[in-house]
Structures are given as structure tokens and as C-alpha cells.
């Protein structure tokens, strides 16, 4: 069919009117992993706002619960790595050793603090040796609630004139439920209260656990993504992905499951993307980081683990497979590579 100027304009308008997060969108999403966490302390308003300025489509808050049942944003329920709690004498007695998802963990835990107590703490960079620029922003901001992050996404959408989505992860839901802190209904209620309870809303709910996603599906219409670690290859076989499609709308694999490393270099793509798409699943790999430390050896530039390597090669290889989005600590670099 020959496109006239009018039909071409109409087609272009229809494409531009398709939200980037919607089914059928033509370009992959850029998901700011904990915000622009390679440049600002993770999960802080500053990290999220920088991610928006750099062109991210979604910001990702990891969710844990406080002692009084409030959804707050931290990478883990153990908070010593990302706050100044260890230097606070008033909380010294809260230090504990717990078994979380089968692993012994020592430190301070969000579920042992009320929201008011957590708000007295200040965020800090988790990897200061690798990210000294980010560490320079230590101590400036408090722990955010999930509601504050949703409010930020709304205000930033207005500021930049495009919709900024949220991509919350339920962290350790089975462990928290064992403490009487059930995350699924709290998250579902929060999404409903903020107009995000639909398949067309700019939100994905992610988790490394299957049962909580199935439970969440009964409580909310928001789309769900099953996260998969690099050691869980059985989950991303063609048969495994078909089973996943019975309870999830997408798969979030470690990016090495899409582009494996072979002899220190990027190898050929696996069939994961094609198999997932055949099962009706979107594919959002995680997490692309720019530092040499996180790249295959042959993509290093120099010998400093903190220096940036050839991360563009990773972005380009992933985009070439037809993925529907990716997570990055450096959303600006991902946006640039996407073109």
C-alpha cells in the first residue's frame, strides 16, 4: 500500500499517541533501576528526578514494610548498607541477625522500625568505592514512602510533559508475611488509591517469588512481571515461560540469560526473547551497569573496576534481540543507546 502524506501523518500520529508503556509500543522501555542509582544514592528523590531528566520511562522502587505497616522504598529490608543507621547510638540495640529467605543476615531491619523512626535516618550510597560521585550526596535525603514515590512520578510527569511510570518490586514477601506484615494487599490498595489499578496504567509489579504474584493477581489488575536470576535457567525454557504466562504478563531475566558472556565477551543471544514473546510475555532484562566491575572482561576500558567500560555494546546487543525494556543504573546512557 502506498502511503499518501495524509495517511502517513495519521499513522505517525497514531504511533506517537501510543504510550511507551502500552502493549504494541514500538520502542523498548528504559527503567531507572532504583532511580539513576549509578549517580545518586539509590531510591532517593534525587535519584528518581535525575532519572526522569535523563529520559527514563519508569522509575523503580523496591518495597519493604515498616513495623507499623507502611510501604517504604529500600533495596533490602536490611538498611545498614543504604542508610546511616549504624552510626545512630539510639538504634544500636536494634542490631540483629535474621534468616531472610534462607540466608543469615546481620544488621538493622526496616520491619523493626516505625515510619517515624525511619524518617530520622539519612540515605547513603551502597557502593561508595565504585561510585564516589554518588557518595558525595550521602546524608541529604530521608527514606521515601511508596506514596511519596508515586506522588513524585505524578509531579515529574507534569513537569516534563510525559508520563513517568512506576515499577515497584515486592521484596521478600513470604518472609514479611511470616512476621504478620503482608505486602500484597497493601500494594494493591496503594495502586487503587492512586489510579493505577488497570492493565493500561503505567505500572508493573515485579517479584522474584511466584506465589505472591499469583496472590497479587487476585487483588489488582496491574500488570505483573516475574523476575528471574541468572541461576534459574529452568524458569526461562520455552515450557517454563508458558507456565509463567499463566500468572505474569512479563519476565524480568538477569540480562546474562538473554546475552550470555562467552570467554569474556558478549556471546550470541539465547532464544529467551523469542520464547517469551511466543508465550505472550514482555521481556525486561535487568540490570545493566556501566562500571567495568559489572561488565564482561573484554568490554573493560582500563583496569579500574570503577571506570566505565563499553556498556553501549551491552545495550545495543540487548536491544537487537527485540526486548521490550531494560533496567539500568544509568538511564541516560540507556536512552542514548536506544536512540
C-alpha positions as MATLAB code, in Angstrom:
seq = 'XXXXXXXXXXXXXXXXXXXXXXXXXXXXXXXXXXXXXXXXXXXXXXXXXXXXXXXXXXXXXXXXXXXXXXXXXXXXXXXXXXXXXXXXXXXXXXXXXXXXXXXXXXXXXXXXXXXXXXXXXXXXXXXXXXXXXXXXXXXXXXXXXXXXXXXXXXXXXXXXXXXXXXXXXXXXXXXXXXXXXXXXXXXXXXXXXXXXXXXXXXXXXXXXXXXXXXXXXXXXXXXXXXXXXXXXXXXXXXXXXXXXXXXXXXXXXXXXXXXXXXXXXXXXXXXXXXXXXXXXXXXXXXXXXXXXXXXXXXXXXXXXXXXXXXXXXXXXXXXXXXXXXXXXXXXXXXXXXXX';
ca = [
       0.000    0.000    0.000;
       1.297    3.457   -0.889;
       1.071    5.950    1.951;
      -0.175    9.398    0.995;
       1.016   12.353    3.031;
      -2.306   12.330    4.894;
      -2.249    8.602    5.720;
       1.391    8.790    6.697;
       0.646   11.685    9.049;
      -2.268    9.774   10.543;
      -0.113    6.688   11.057;
       2.644    8.734   12.656;
       0.138   10.423   14.938;
      -1.296    7.055   15.999;
       2.195    5.758   16.780;
       3.173    8.832   18.763;
      -0.112    8.603   20.669;
       0.714    5.074   21.844;
       2.154    5.400   25.346;
       5.629    3.940   25.597;
       4.463    1.500   28.303;
       1.443    0.249   26.335;
       1.122   -3.050   24.537;
       2.281   -2.569   20.969;
       4.637    0.312   21.768;
       7.477    0.335   19.267;
      10.437    1.269   21.407;
      11.765   -0.515   24.490;
      11.205    0.988   27.915;
      14.064    2.438   29.904;
      13.501    1.531   33.548;
      15.577    3.524   36.024;
      16.809    0.872   38.444;
      16.303    2.438   41.899;
      16.430    5.761   40.053;
      19.656    6.940   38.445;
      21.378    4.837   41.087;
      24.760    4.943   39.416;
      24.889    8.677   40.048;
      22.858    9.337   43.211;
      22.158    7.245   46.330;
      19.582    4.666   45.315;
      15.872    5.091   45.967;
      16.186    8.765   46.847;
      14.058   11.521   45.306;
      17.255   12.927   43.799;
      17.963    9.613   42.054;
      14.436    9.431   40.686;
      14.377   13.032   39.465;
      17.737   12.669   37.755;
      16.457    9.528   36.029;
      13.479   11.465   34.702;
      15.729   14.254   33.469;
      17.835   11.648   31.678;
      14.799   10.317   29.822;
      13.710    7.244   31.812;
      10.209    5.966   31.143;
       9.776    4.237   34.506;
      11.287    4.627   37.964;
      11.736    1.520   40.088;
      11.031    1.476   43.830;
      11.833   -1.666   45.836;
       9.240   -2.073   48.590;
       9.625   -3.262   52.165;
       7.401   -2.679   55.201;
       7.877   -0.775   58.428;
       6.911   -2.089   61.854;
       3.688   -0.105   61.585;
       2.870   -1.496   58.148;
       3.870    1.350   55.823;
       5.342    0.643   52.384;
       8.783    2.247   52.187;
      11.416    2.206   49.499;
      14.658    0.323   50.172;
      16.599   -2.224   48.140;
      16.527   -4.643   51.069;
      14.817   -4.830   54.430;
      18.342   -4.699   55.915;
      19.069   -0.976   55.883;
      22.634   -0.531   57.163;
      24.025   -0.678   53.646;
      21.952    2.242   52.417;
      21.403    4.449   55.485;
      23.345    5.869   58.425;
      21.541    3.663   60.956;
      24.769    2.015   62.130;
      26.069    5.376   63.339;
      22.941    6.163   65.369;
      23.518    5.249   69.036;
      19.813    5.436   69.782;
      19.279    2.446   67.496;
      22.334    0.367   68.457;
      20.214   -2.173   70.326;
      18.144   -2.860   67.200;
      21.026   -4.651   65.507;
      20.051   -8.265   64.914;
      20.783  -11.415   62.942;
      17.862  -12.840   60.991;
      17.247  -15.571   58.449;
      15.749  -13.942   55.357;
      14.726  -16.286   52.562;
      17.045  -18.947   53.913;
      20.113  -16.742   54.372;
      21.543  -15.368   57.591;
      21.694  -11.569   57.551;
      23.134   -9.295   60.232;
      22.211   -5.656   60.550;
      19.250   -3.372   61.096;
      15.888   -4.176   59.527;
      13.116   -1.895   58.312;
      10.431   -4.051   59.908;
      11.887   -3.271   63.356;
      11.354    0.489   62.930;
       8.263    2.647   62.736;
       7.958    5.036   59.835;
       8.655    7.960   62.159;
      11.892    6.332   63.284;
      12.999    5.517   59.735;
      12.371    9.103   58.692;
      15.124   10.218   61.097;
      17.708    8.252   59.097;
      19.532    9.512   56.030;
      20.268    7.656   52.807;
      23.757    6.891   51.603;
      25.480    5.285   48.624;
      25.615    1.480   48.826;
      28.803    1.153   46.705;
      30.918    4.182   47.639;
      34.212    2.738   46.351;
      32.719    2.233   42.894;
      30.518    5.326   42.935;
      32.248    8.185   44.749;
      30.298   10.821   42.802;
      27.073    9.369   44.165;
      28.556    9.042   47.648;
      29.117   12.801   47.666;
      25.327   13.078   48.076;
      25.231   10.946   51.226;
      23.130   12.224   54.094;
      20.960   14.621   52.117;
      17.681   12.721   51.963;
      15.418   10.544   54.077;
      13.851    7.180   53.263;
      10.871    7.690   50.976;
       7.491    6.030   51.296;
       5.931    4.369   48.273;
       3.243    7.040   48.311;
       5.915    9.723   48.080;
       7.430    7.970   45.052;
       4.043    7.748   43.324;
       3.483   11.426   44.082;
       6.914   12.196   42.644;
       6.099   10.276   39.454;
       2.908   12.310   39.046;
       4.600   15.653   39.659;
       7.520   14.790   37.392;
       5.094   13.736   34.650;
       3.570   17.191   34.779;
       6.970   18.869   34.883;
       8.418   17.112   31.832;
       5.190   16.672   29.870;
       5.279   12.881   29.538;
       4.036   10.039   31.695;
       6.528    8.595   34.157;
       5.577    5.092   35.224;
       6.353    3.246   38.443;
       7.731   -0.292   38.582;
       7.537   -1.482   42.217;
       9.155   -4.703   43.408;
       7.759   -6.701   46.313;
      10.834   -7.600   48.362;
      10.812  -10.764   50.488;
       7.006  -11.020   50.639;
       6.941  -14.552   52.087;
       9.412  -13.617   54.814;
       7.442  -10.477   55.692;
       4.163  -12.389   55.756;
       5.715  -14.660   58.371;
       6.046  -11.581   60.572;
       2.424  -10.628   60.043;
       3.374   -7.942   57.513;
       1.587   -8.872   54.290;
       2.693   -6.758   51.367;
       0.321   -7.794   48.560;
      -2.926   -6.184   49.797;
      -1.113   -3.049   50.924;
       0.422   -2.635   47.480;
      -2.880   -3.350   45.738;
      -4.669   -0.784   47.899;
      -1.962    1.808   47.205;
      -2.251    1.330   43.454;
      -6.052    1.581   43.601;
      -5.853    4.780   45.642;
      -3.554    6.296   43.019;
      -5.472    5.315   39.895;
      -3.037    2.570   38.913;
      -5.310   -0.463   39.173;
      -5.561   -1.387   35.499;
      -3.656   -3.139   32.759;
      -3.413    0.138   30.868;
      -1.910    2.055   33.786;
       1.807    2.968   33.702;
       2.771    0.387   36.318;
       4.323   -3.073   36.512;
       4.558   -5.072   39.753;
       7.576   -7.348   39.953;
       8.738  -10.106   42.269;
      11.238  -12.979   42.434;
       8.563  -15.177   44.028;
       5.705  -16.859   42.188;
       3.072  -17.270   44.922;
       2.929  -13.549   45.831;
       2.394  -12.647   42.175;
      -0.492  -15.108   41.996;
      -1.950  -13.620   45.169;
      -1.498  -10.096   43.869;
      -3.315  -11.022   40.643;
      -6.459  -11.642   42.696;
      -6.219   -8.187   44.270;
      -5.239   -5.906   41.391;
      -5.448   -5.621   37.613;
      -1.958   -4.108   37.376;
       0.478   -5.992   35.172;
       2.906   -8.410   36.815;
       6.489   -9.385   35.991;
       8.295  -12.471   37.277;
      11.945  -11.733   37.995;
      14.472  -14.463   37.263;
      18.051  -14.709   38.485;
      20.937  -15.896   36.371;
      20.996  -19.260   38.150;
      17.334  -20.074   37.432;
      17.545  -21.124   33.787;
      14.815  -23.742   34.152;
      12.285  -20.929   34.583;
      13.089  -19.449   31.178;
      12.866  -22.536   28.998;
      10.085  -22.440   26.429;
       7.949  -24.633   28.704;
       8.825  -22.598   31.790;
       7.837  -19.359   30.082;
       4.484  -20.805   29.011;
       3.803  -21.678   32.640;
       4.917  -18.213   33.721;
       2.402  -16.659   31.343;
      -0.416  -18.159   33.420;
       0.316  -15.745   36.266;
       2.529  -12.969   34.838;
       2.487  -10.515   31.956;
       6.232  -10.299   31.612;
       9.555  -11.812   32.569;
      12.443   -9.881   34.070;
      15.561  -12.003   33.499;
      19.127  -11.290   34.513;
      20.462   -9.837   31.260;
      23.026  -12.626   31.010;
      20.120  -15.015   30.318;
      19.453  -13.027   27.131;
      23.045  -12.272   26.094;
      25.439  -14.676   27.841;
      29.109  -13.982   28.376;
      31.359  -16.308   26.386;
      35.116  -16.267   27.008;
      34.955  -12.777   28.489;
      32.901  -11.304   25.654;
      29.255  -10.996   24.685;
      28.058  -14.240   23.146;
      25.189  -14.880   20.759;
      21.667  -14.260   22.024;
      19.682  -17.094   23.546;
      16.143  -17.927   22.476;
      14.664  -16.371   25.628;
      13.147  -13.318   23.955;
      11.581  -15.275   21.118;
      10.280  -17.937   23.508;
       8.852  -15.347   25.890;
       7.138  -13.441   23.096;
       5.691  -16.711   21.789;
       4.220  -17.246   25.261;
       2.774  -13.722   25.270;
       5.248  -12.307   27.783;
       7.060   -8.978   27.632;
      10.802   -9.137   28.357;
      12.522   -6.592   30.624;
      16.099   -7.702   31.450;
      17.996   -6.371   34.489;
      20.353   -4.680   35.399;
      22.793   -3.005   33.023;
      25.545   -1.132   34.861;
      28.304    0.912   33.283;
      31.255    0.165   35.548;
      33.932   -2.290   34.434;
      33.198   -4.310   37.573;
      29.832   -5.388   36.138;
      30.843   -5.960   32.502;
      32.425   -8.886   30.658;
      36.207   -8.668   30.760;
      36.608   -7.829   27.087;
      34.327   -4.792   27.478;
      36.505   -3.244   30.193;
      38.226    0.059   29.475;
      41.379    0.188   31.527;
      41.845   -1.752   34.739;
      39.936    0.349   37.273;
      36.782   -1.570   38.320;
      35.002    1.758   38.903;
      35.761    3.140   35.426;
      33.074    2.913   32.778;
      33.533    0.191   30.190;
      31.878   -0.379   26.838;
      28.372   -0.592   28.275;
      26.914    0.639   24.988;
      27.766   -2.757   23.495;
      25.532   -4.410   26.099;
      22.652   -2.037   25.443;
      22.928   -2.496   21.677;
      23.098   -6.293   21.933;
      20.033   -6.409   24.173;
      18.007   -4.020   22.033;
      18.864   -6.102   18.953;
      17.111   -9.128   20.454;
      13.749   -7.346   20.472;
      13.412   -6.863   24.230;
      10.527   -4.711   25.441;
      12.538   -2.767   28.004;
      15.537   -2.938   30.299;
      16.662   -1.872   33.743;
      19.715    0.333   34.114;
      21.535    2.160   36.913;
      22.467    4.732   34.253;
      19.205    5.507   32.418;
      20.765    8.372   30.482;
      23.239    6.019   28.843;
      20.444    3.572   28.064;
      18.307    6.289   26.484;
      21.252    7.395   24.341;
      21.933    3.826   23.186;
      18.253    3.303   22.388;
      18.391    6.286   20.057;
];
